[in-house]
Amino acid sequence: MSKVFQKNWRGGAGPSNAHVVPGLRLQTKSDSAVLYNSTAEQTFYVQLAPSGFSIWSCLKQLLDATHPRLNVEAIRHHLRFGETVSHRLVWAGVHLLLPGSRLTLGPAGVTGRYAPWTRGGEAYDESVIGNPAAILRAALPSEDHQVVLEFSGGTDSTAIAYALAGRDKVQAITWSDPNTLGASDIQHAKHIARKLGLPHRLASMAPEHLFRLPTGTYWPDRPSLSLFSQDINDRLIREAAGEGAHTVVLNGHGGDHIFLDPPSPAPVVDLLVRGRVAEALRYYRSLVTFHGQGFLTPLRYRKLGRGIGRPGFTLAPGKRLHRRMIQQACFENSIWNNCGLPYKFIHPFTHPAMLRYALSHPPHAYVGERQTRLPFRQAMNTHHGTDDFSRVSKGHLTGVFQRAIRFQHDALAGLLEQGTGQALGLFTAGEMLMSLKRAASGSEEVSPILLNALSLELFLQHWARNLGVSTWQTAT
């Protein structure tokens, strides 16, 4: 766990271009400093101070040593958009430096750039880049590792299951709603596991396992929905892995982002740019039908892009939106890699070579097929001589969240009424409680803003307990 302090950086002191710690480069100029993280998986945390900045490789050590105040603006942003790509954290003056990202510290503040498809400076065999099956195999850990696959039964986790076929030390887990064990994706997961000879088990994600404060010493760096179920996930992963060392957990999260599936507004923009107006209008009508909330809803990234960008109208080119969705997937997938867990998470769909493969497909090219990840499905079916990569419906865990809110309604209501968000005036408890009540009754889906508020309160309570903090102070 390293800490580096660079004094007087505004004056350009120190080396002009040097490795301050392995994988982290520092370049100083007359009035700014640029930090670049060229590692494959190490996350750094940068804390600003009047005399310079400190670099930490462990967030818990930073918070233990300095107890920074809360950054109210960053918290407000989280409540509106969720886990958006940002270098700002909920603590004032603390910034995130993910693999492949760059921070510029200057008199005007801090700016960041994040290009995960270039992280680590890795070189790839061009013959591998064009073959998604080969890319997935290359993204896997060595066969010396014990592997636990979080196997949802969807296209992405099925692709990883095929890449693992024939290996020893593999255990597949499917998180399941005990009320929907007959769901199509669960049955598909069972079928694929039998076909490939993978040891497989169903793990019940019961409502009473969600929305509880974790008992473990996890060190998450931002509020996340993953915190809702981390205790039960952790226990089940340890049971599946046994006592073996070098355990790696794999899952397919990220495929929905990098292949623009579910439907995205990106192809609409690309079709308009190319003068294919009729196709653009037909595709846009399908988006309106998909969302079912008004003609302009598909243009609001907040409704589709999991918090990406402003919620209003935008004319950003399709490929730009595609890159932002890829950044979002990589950002979300990085959260548990530096949390002190006894195992490591690897997400093959956010491997740089897979990201480059996804970026090689124009968003508009497969509009008529109604599924923009069609080339990936076709390539995988052709490579393996199967039809196992046809679309499988998902969503069997959706009901668990509603039942969990019903099961713990009073405790969650108290969390919202007495929590940090209400104390800071970031939301009105009455409106949030009405949303909680409607979700518990099943009269409407669980609001993303409600989930963001609950994840924030659990996150701050978790860290307060870890640090021995009774109340959080805010930045002045």
N, C-alpha and C positions, 0 to 999 in steps of 0.2 A: 504494500500500500504506500504509494509515494505522494509526497507533497513538495511542490516547487514554488518558490516565491521570487518574482521578478520585480524589483523595485524601479521606480522612476521610469516606467515604460513610456510615458508621454514625452520624456526627454530623449528617447532613443538609446538608453543605456543597454548594455549587454550585447551579446553576439547578434550579428545581422541576420544569420540564418543558421540555426543549430538545432540538434535534437536535445530537448530539455529532459525528456524521459524517452525510453524506447518506443518508437512509433509515433511520437508527438513532436512536430516541428514548430519552431518559433521563428518568425521573421519580424524584426522591428524596423520601423521607419521613423521619420522625424516626429510624427504626431500620432502614430498608431502602432499596434502590434497585431500580427496575424498568427493564429494558432491553427494547425492542420493536423487532424487525426488520421494517420494512414494505416492504422491497425485494422485487422479483420473483425475483431469483436470487442475490444476494450473500450469502455466508455469513461470519459473524464468529466470532471465537474470543475468549473472555473468560477472563483468567487472574486468579485471586484472589491477593492479597498481604496481609500484616498491616495495611498502611496504606491499602488500597483495592483497586482492580482496574484492569487494563489491557485495552483492546479492540484486537484485531488483525484486519486483513482478510486476512492471509496466515499460514497455520499454519507454513510453513517459516521465516519471519522470527521468529516467536515462539520456535520450538524452537531456532533458531540462537542467539538472544539469551539464552535462559534455561535451556535444557537441563533441563526439569523431570523429577522422578522419576516412576517408574511408579505408577499407581493399581491396586493389586492387586485391590481389590473390583470395579472396572470390568472388569478382565481376566477375573476369575472369572465375572462375569455374561455376558461374551461367550462363554466356553467353553460355558456351559449353554444359552444362547439364540440365539447368533449376532447378526445385525445388528438388534437391537431398537431401538425408538424411545427415545432417551435423550439428554439434554444432556451426560452425562458422557463423557469420552474416556479413553483408556488412560493419560494423563498426569495426575498429581495436580494438582488445582487448575485444570485447563483444561476449559472448558465450551464446548459448541457452540450457536450461535445461528443457526438456519436461517431462511430466508425465511418469514414468517408466524408465527414463534415468539416467545415471551416468557420472559425469565428474571427471577426475583425473587431478589435477593441480600439476605439478612438474617442476624441473629445465629444463627438455627437452621440456617443452611446455604443451599443453592441449590435452588430449585424451578423447574420449567419447564412451559410450556403450548405446544402445537403444534397449530395449526388451519390446515393448508395450503390448505383451500378458501377461505380469506379473505385469502390473502397478497397483498401489494401494494395492497390497497384498491381493486382493479379493479372497474369497473362493467360490467355485461353487458346486452346487448339480450335481453329475455326471450324474444323469438321465436327467438333463436339457442340459448338454453339448452336448450330442449326438443328440439332437433334434433341428434343426435350427429354426423352427417356435417358439419353446418355448424360445430359446435364444433371438430372436428378440423381443418378448414380454417383456422379462426381461430387455432388454436394453432401453425400452421406459421410458419417464418421467412419473410421477404419473398423474392421471386423473384430478388433480387440475390445471394442466398447459394448457394454450391455445397452440395448436400444429398447425404449418404450415408445410405441407409435400411438398417438392420440388419433384414433381411426373413426372419423365421423361417418364414413360410408359415402361421402361425396366424391366428386371427380378428383379433387386434389389429393385427399388422403389415400384414395385408391391408387393414384399414380405413384405415391411414395411406397405403398404396400408392394406394388409390383417391383419397384427398385430394390426392396429388401428381400424379395423372394430368394430362397436358397441359402440365406444366412442363418447362422446360429445366434443365440443370445438375443432373440427378438421376442417381445411381448406386445400385442396390440390390445388397446383399451378403447371401448366405445362408451362415451358418456351417454347415459340414457335416462329418459323420463320414465319412471315406473308405470305411468298411466298410458304410455304410447309405445310399448315394446314391440308392437307390430308395425311400426312406421317403416316406410319403404327403404330409407337409408340405413336403418338398423339391420333389416333383412339383407340388404346388399352387402353390408360390412361382414355379416356372418358368412354369406356366400363366397365373397372374395377371400376371406381368411381360410375357409376350408379348401378352396381351390388352390391357394398358394402354400398351404401347409403352415400357416402362421398361428402360433398359440394366441387365443383370443378370449377376452372376457368382457362382459357388460358390467359397467360400474354405474350404480344408481345415483343420479343427481337429484336427490329428494329435496323438496322445498325447504325443509328445516336446515339444510346445509348451506343455504345462501344468506347473504346479508348479515353474517355474524362477524364480529371483530376477530381477525386471525389471532391464534395463540402462538404462532411461530415468530421467529425474529427475522422476518422478511424486511428488506430495505427498498421498497419501491420508490422510484424517483418522481412519480407523478400519479395523480388519481387515475384509477383504471377499473373497468368492470371486472377484470381478472381478480381483483382483491375480494370480490363477493364470494368466490368459491375456492380460494387458494388453500385453505386448510384441508378440505376434502380431497382436492386434486393432489396435494402434496402427499397425503396419507396413502391414496390409492396408487400413486406412482411408486412410492417406496415399497409397497406390497408387491407390485408387479416386478420391480427391479430386483427384489431380494436384497441380499447383502453384497452383491457384486460391486466392484469399484468401477470408476470411469463410466457411469451411467449417462446416457444422452437421451433426451426426450425430443421426439420429432412430431411436427404436425403440419397440416397443409394450409394454415392460415396465411393469407396473402394472395392466393390464387384468384379470389374474387376481385381483388383490387387490380392486379397486374394485367388481367385479361378483360377488364371492364365488364364484368358480369356480376350483378344484375345490370339491366340496361342503363346506359350512361348518356348524358347529353353530348359527350365528345363527338360521336359519329355525326350528329346533326350539324355541328359547326363545320366539320371537315367536308361533309357533302355540300353545304352551302358555299364554302370556299371554292369548291370545284365546279360550281354551277349546276349541280344535280338537285335542283330545287324540289321537284316532285318527290324524289326519293326521301329527301330531308323531311318534307311535310308528312309523308306516310310514316316514317320512323318516329317523328315527334308525336304523332297521334298515338302510336303504340306506347310511348312513354307516358302520355297522359292517362291512358287506360291502365297502365301498370301502377301508377301512383294513385290515381283516383281522387285527386284533391285539387283539381282546377287546372286551367290551361297553362299557367305560368309555373306551376310547381316543379316540373323537371329542370327548370333553369336555376332553382335554388339549391346550391351545392349542399346546404345543411340537411336537406331532405334525403339526399342520395349519397353524397361523398363522405359520410361519417364525419362531418365537421370541417370539411376542406373548404377554405376560402370564405368570402363574405356570403351572407344568405341572399343577397339581392341578385339582380340580373347581371350577367357578364357575357362578353364576347371573346373570352380567351380561346385561342385555337385549340382544337381537339387534342393534339399531341401534348400541349402544355398541361392540360387537365389530366391526361393519362400519366404524365410524369409525376404530377402532384399526388395522384392516387397511389402510385408506386411508393413514393416517399412516405405516404401515410401508412401503408402496410409495413414497411421496414421500421418506421418509428414505433408503431404499436408492438411489433414483434421483439423489440429490443428491451422491453420493460423488465423482464425477469432475468436477464442474463447476468446482472451484477447485483443480485439481491442476497448473496450469501447462502444460496441453496446448495445442497450436496450433489446436485446434478446440473447439467448444462442443457439449455434449449437450443435446438438448431431448426431453422425454418427453411427447408430447401427451396421454396418458391421465392424467397428473397435473397438467394444466392446471386451474386453479380451476373453470372453467365445467364441465369434464367431471366433476370430483369432485362438484359440486353436482347434476349430472344423475344420477350413480350414487346419490347419497344420496336422490334423490327416489323411488326404487323401494323399497317395503317388502320386506325379505328373505323374508317368507313368501308373497308374492303368487304366485310361480311354482313353488311346491314340486311340484305335480303334473306339471310339465313336465320335472322332473329336471335342469334347467339354469337356474341363477338369473340368467344373463346373457341369457336369451331375449329380453326386450324390446329389448336393444341389437342382437342379431342380426336380429330382425324389422325394426327401424327401418332398419338399414343395407341389408338386402335390398330393402325397399320403396322406399327413397330411390333406390337405384341400379338397380332393376329387374333383379335378379339373384338367384342362389342361392349366390353365392360365399362368403357368410358362414355357411354351414352348418358344423357342427363338424368340425374336422380334427384327427386324432390327432397328438400330438407326443411328444417324448422321444427323438428320434434321436441326441442327443448324450450320453445317459446312459452308454452303454458306453465313451465316450472317457475318462471319469474313472477307471473301473476299469482300463482298459488303461494309462492314464498312471501309476497307482499301481503296477501290475505292472512297467512299464518303468523306473520310478525308485524301486523299493522300497527299496534300500539307502540311497540319499541321503535319502529321506524318513524312514526309520528313524533315521538319524543326527541328523536335524533334531529329531525328537521326544525322543531320548535326551539330547541336549546342549543343548536349547533353554531358553527362559525359563520355560515352563510347568512343566517338570520341576524346574528349579532353585528355583522358588518353591513347589514342592509342590502345584501346582494340579491335577495329575493324576498317576497312576502310570504310568510309562513302559511297564511290562510289559503292563498292560491295553490301553494305546493301541497298542502294537506288535502285540498279538494282533488288534485290530480292523483294523489296517493289513494284516496277513497275510491275514485272511479276505476283505477287500475285494480284495486283489491276486489271490487264488485264484478269486474270483467266487462263493464260497460264500454271501456275503450282500452286500446293497447297501452302498454307502459310507455310514458312519455320519455324521449331521450333526455330532456332537461331534468326530469325527476331522477333518472338513473345517474346523470352527471352530478346532481346535488347529493345523492346518497353516496356515490363513490368518493366525493370530496370529503364528506363528514367522516366516513369510515377511514379514509386515508389520514386525515389530520388526527383523529383519535388514536389510530395505530402508532403514528410517529410520536404523539405526545406521551403515550405509554412507554415507548422505547427510550425516549430521551428524558423521561421524568419531568415533563413540562405540564404544569397545571392549566395555564392559559397561554394562548398565542398572542404575541404582540404584533402590531402591524407597522409597516414601514411608514415613516413620516414624509 
